Amino acid sequence: MTTEIRVPTLGESVSEATVGRWYKKVGDTIAADEPIVELETDKVTVEVPAPAAGVLQEIVAKEGDTVALNGLLGTIAEGAAAPAAKPEAIAQAAGASAASTTAEAIEKTAAQSGQPPIEPRDRPPAPSAAKLMAENNLSADQVAGSGREGQILKGDVLAAIASGASAAASAPAAAPQAPRAPSAPEDAAREERVKMTRLRQTIARRLKDAQNTAAMLTTFNEVDLSAVMDLRKKYKDLFEKKHGVKLGFMGFFTKATCYALKEIPAVNAEIDGTDIIYKNYCHIGVAVGTDRGLVVPVVRDADQMSIAEIEKEIARLGQAARDGKLSMADMQGGTFTISNGGVYGSLMSTPILNAPQSGILGMHKIQERPVVVGGQIVIRPMMYLALSYDHRIVDGKEAVTFLVRIKEVLEDPERLVLDL
């Protein structure tokens, strides 16, 4: 009996994905529910589990292929022994290997010559990519294909549009963008050209879109974390024993952010055409760095959660992000984002908005600095705070007040308990 492996539902507004990698090869034994193939979407990476136990009989969608919802990925033959591979499956594998070898050879030759590699275009653009190219007046030579054998995928077209290729196409009189200058021969041999992953392309596109769309501005303040650190030191052991999670700083900052968002609702709103949508809830995105790139899972209804509940949810989301197991539900619906560059040692930064949100809070390194308190110079653990905001919807007074409120409740955390 043969069982088909098909593309699962990938989440709201996601209609296709790219095959990232197969964990198994034809003939390998597979256990039921064992992850066998990885799919990359514009938002997350999804592992597809085996629908049945058996052996992998055929791989239909190869690495780099674009697949639609419910599309056929491969088949599993139920049984303990691997059946003889189908001739067409062998041909497919051989073709894929040859294509891969050819592509590698082209890149290697180009690198040695100091010229950018020219990818083969043996495969036409994916249907969704072709449609998007036609809508934006783009030709195939204006889009760098990242799929197998140089196939143009939808994400490639979106990246080209973000970089201004469509504008160049609609205005032929404008000077074309200068190509990358070739490296010197002695340098080219030491360079490595790697395709951006679909996730990285999406990150690049969304960040550039945010800069191009929003009237982005950043305001700064600093906070004395003595009270929070004393509170944490006093109760961290008891907190971990009772709740099973460590008491960090993110719980305090998330609660403080929700407190400030309630007072300054414009920072928690978004623009939709000529309308402003005010969110009467706080879904806080928490930026997490992974080896695949930056992802922003969401703590939903953080304003209704205790610090312990927030810490548990952040720990769960952080681990899922590092393991590449975030679900679509974990990534959607954020109304405001917190980015903690301090864990990497950043002292000051201007974070970029996570569109369509109107605000993002940047946390930074805690550093002991001399400050004046009551006319005396004392040493205190200080942190710079940065709020980047969309000036189209948030006024400067509101932005400054927002940061001041966060500073006030963190320097006097009892206010969070008393709701003052």
N, C-alpha and C positions, 0 to 999 in steps of 0.2 A: 504494500500500500504506500502511496506517495502523498506527502503533505506539502502544501505550498507555503512559502515564506513570503508574506506580503507587507507592504508599508503600512504601519499603524497610523491612527489619527495623531497628528503632530501638534494640534492646538489651534486656537482661534486664529484665523486669517492666514494660516500656513498651509499651502497647497502642494508644496513640493520640497524635496530635500536632495542633498548630494550624498552619494555613498562614500563614506569616509574610508573605512577599512573593514575587511573581513577578518574575524578572529579565527576562522576555520577555513580549511581548503577542502576541495572535493575529495571525498573518501574518508574524512575524519569522522569519528564517532561523536555524537552530540547527545547531551542530556536534555530532557524537557526543561524549559524555562531558562536554559543556559544562554547568556548573551552570545550572539554569533556574528552580528554585523553592526557597525556604527553608522548612523546617519547624521549629517550636519545640516541644520536649518539656519535661517538668518539669525536665530536667537539662541538656540541651545544645540548641544550634541545629544542624540538619543541612541540608546542601545536597544536593539531589537532582540527579544528573547526567542529561543526556539519554540515553535508551537507544539512540537512533539519530539520524542526521543528517536534516535536512529542514526543514520549516517548522512552527511551532506552529499546529495546526489548530483546537484547541478547549481552553478552560480550563474544567474541570468543577468543581473545588474552588476557590472564591474565597478571597481573603485574609481571614483571620479564621475560616474554616470549620474544624471539627474533623474529622479524617480518621482512619480506623482502619488497621491494618496491611493492606497490599496494596490499599488503597482507590484508586479511580481519581482521578487528579489532572488529567489532560488527555490529549490525543492529538497525535501528530506525523504529518504527511503527508510521506512521503518524496518528494523532488523538489526542483528548484531554484527553482520559482516558487510563490508562495503561492496556494492555491486560494481561491475565493470563500468567505467566512465563512458558516457555516450560519445560517439565520434564527434558530434557537434560541440559537446562540452570541451573535448580535447582541443578542437580547433579554436574555440573561444579562448581557452587558456593560452594556447600558443600565440594567437593573435595579440592578446593583451601583453604577453611577455615581449613579443617582437616590437610592439608599439612603445612599450616602456624602454626597451633597449635603444630603439631609434631616438626617442626623445632625449635619453641620457647622453647618447653620442652627440646629438646636435648641440646640447648645452655645453658638453665638454669641449667640442671643437670651437664653439663660439667663445668660450672662456679663454681658450689658449690664443685665439686670434685677437682678443680684446674687443670683440663686437658683441652686442646683445644677441642672444639666441633667437632665431626665427622658428616659431613653433609650427609643426605641421598642422594643416587644417583639413585632415582627411574626413572629419565628421562635420556635418552642418550644425549650425547653432541649435540649442535645445528649443523646442516650440515656444515655451514661455519667453525665452531670450529673443527669439526672432520677432515675436509680437511686440515686445517692448522696444526693440531696435527700430521697427517700422514706425511705431508711435512717436519716437523721438528723433526720427530722421538720421539714424546712425547706420553706417556701413560696417561690414565685418572687419575691415582694416583699421577701424577706430577703436576696437574693443579687444583687449588682451584676454584670450580664452584660458581659463584655469582648469578646464575639464580634461579628461583623458584624450590624447591625440589633439590637443589644442581646442577642444570643443568649447564654444562660448556658452556659458551658463547665465541664468538670470542675474545672479549676484555680480557677475562681471559687467553686465550692462548697467546695473545700478551704480556700480563703482565708476564706470565711465561717465555716466550722467552727472554724478557728484563732482567729478573732476573737471567738468565743463566741456566734455566732448560734444554734447548736443548743441551747446552755444556756438562752438566752432563750426558745426555742420550747417547751422542756420545762418551763419554770417561768413561766407566763403572769402570775403574781402579781408577779413581779419588775419593777422599773421598766425600761422600754425604754431602750436607749442613745440619748442625746440626739443628734439630727442635727447636722450641721455648721452652725454659725451663718452666715447669709448675710453676705457682705462688703458693706461700704459701697459705694454706686454708683460713687463716684470710684475705689475700689480694684478693683472687679470688672472694669473695662475693662482693667486692667493685669495681670490674672491669666490663667494658662493652665492648662486642665485637660487632662491627658494620661493615657490608660489605662496602667496598669502592664503591662509585658510579662509573658508567662507565666513567664519566668525570674525576674523580679523578684518576682512573687507567690510563687513557690516559695521564693525566698531568705527573704522575709519570714515565710512560714509555718514554715519549718524553724527559723529562729532563734528565733521565739516558742515553738515546740514545745520547743526545747531548754531555754529558760528555765522553761517550765511543768513539764517532766518531771524534769530533773536537779537535784540539790542542788549547784548550781554555786558554787564558791569560787575565789578567785584568790590565789596567793602570788607574792612578788616576790624578786628578787635582782639583783645587778649583776655585770658581768664586765669585767675589764681585757683589752682586745683587742690590747695591745701585741705579744704574741708572734705572734698570727695575722697582724697587719698587717705585721710585720717579715718573716715567712715569705712572705707574699703579695708583698711588694715585692721580695724577693730572687729569687723564682722565677717571677713572673708572665709574663715574656717567654718564658722557656724552656718554661713550661707551655703557653702559647698556641701556640708554634711546634710543639710535639710533639703536642698533643691537638686543636688547631684550635678551641679554645674558651677564653674568658677565665676566669681563676681569680678567682672571686668569694667572697663570704662564705657563700652558701647551702650550698656543698659541705661546709664545715667544720661549720656548724650542723646539717646533716642527719646527718653522721657522728656528731657529738657526741650528737644526739638518739637515734640508734640505740644508741649505747653506753649511755646512761642507761636506755633502754627495756628492754634486756637485764637490767639489774640490778633495775629496778622494774617487773615485768611487769604490775602492776595498771593502770598508766597506759596500757598498750597493749591493755587488755581492754575488754569491753563487757558490759552486762547484758542478758540475754534472759529475761524473766519472773523466775523465782526462781533462775536459773542465771547463772554468770559464765563467759564465754567468753574464755579466754586465747589470744592470737594469738602463735604461735611464729614470727612473721615480722614484718617492718617495712615496711608500705606507707605511705609518708609523703605526705600531701596537702600541696600547696604552694599557698596562697591567691594568686590572681592577679586584680588589678583590671583590668576591661575596660570599654569604653563601654556594654556591655550589663549590667554588674553584676559581682559577685564570683563567680568560679568556682574550684573546688579540684581541679585535675588531680592525679593520683597517681603518685609515683615508686615503682614496685613493687620489692620486695625490695631496698630501699635499703641494708639491713644487709650485703648480699652484694656491693655495688658499691664501686668505688674513688671517690675524690673527683672524678677526671676523668670517670668514667662518670656520676656524679650531676650534675655541671655540664652535661654534654651533654644529659642527659635533661630537666633543668629548662629549658634553653634551648629545646629542641624543644617542650616543653609550653607554655611561655610564649608562643612565637610562634604556636602553634596556637590558643591561647586568644584572643590579640589578633586573629587572622584569622577567628575564629569557626569553626574547623575541628577542634575537639576531637572525638574519637570517644567512644562510650559506654564503650569499654574504658579510655580515658584517665581517666575520671571515677569509676570504681567500685572498691570494695574497700579504701579507705583505713582505716588503723588509728589514725593520729595525724596531726595537722595542724600546720603551721608557718605563721604569718602574720607578714609583715614590714612593719609600719607605718612602719618607719624610712625607707623609700624615699620616703615622703611627708612626712617631718619629724616624725613622732610621737615624743614623748619618753617617754610612758607610756600604757598602755591596759590594759583588762581584756577580752581577747578572749572571744567566745561560743563554746561547744562546737559542733563539727560532728557532730551526732548521727548514729549511736549511739555515736560515739567518747567516750572518757572523759577525754581531755586535748587541750589545744591550747597551743602555745608561741607567745608573742608576742615578736617581735624589735622593737627600736626604734632610734632615731637614735643614731649614735656621736657622742659629744660629749666634748671635752676638759674634764676636771674635776680639781680638786686632790684628791688622795687621800694617805693616810698609808701609806708603805711603809718598813719597817725604822726606824720612828721619825722619818722625814723626810717633809715635805710635797713631793710631786712632782705633775707634770701628766701624766695618763694618758688615753688614749682609752677612755672608759667607755660601756657600754650597759646599760640596764635590761632585765631579762628578766622576763616574766610567764608564769606557768603557770596557766591556768584548768582546773579538774578537777571531776569528778563525785565529790562527797564520799560518795556512797552506796557507792562501790567503792574509792576511793582515800583513805587516811588522811592526815591532815596531815603526819605524819612522812615518809610515802612521797613526798608532793608536794615537801616541802622538800628531801629527799635527792635527788630527781630533778633539781631545779634546781642543787643543789650539785655534782652529778656533771657536769652540762653546763658549769658554771663552771670546774671543775677541769681538764677536758680542753681547753677553749678557752684557758685561761691557760697550759697546758703541752701544746701540740698534739702533742708527741712521743709522748704517751700513746696517741694514736689509732693511730700507726704500730706501737707496741710492744704494743698491746692490754693496757694496764695500768690 
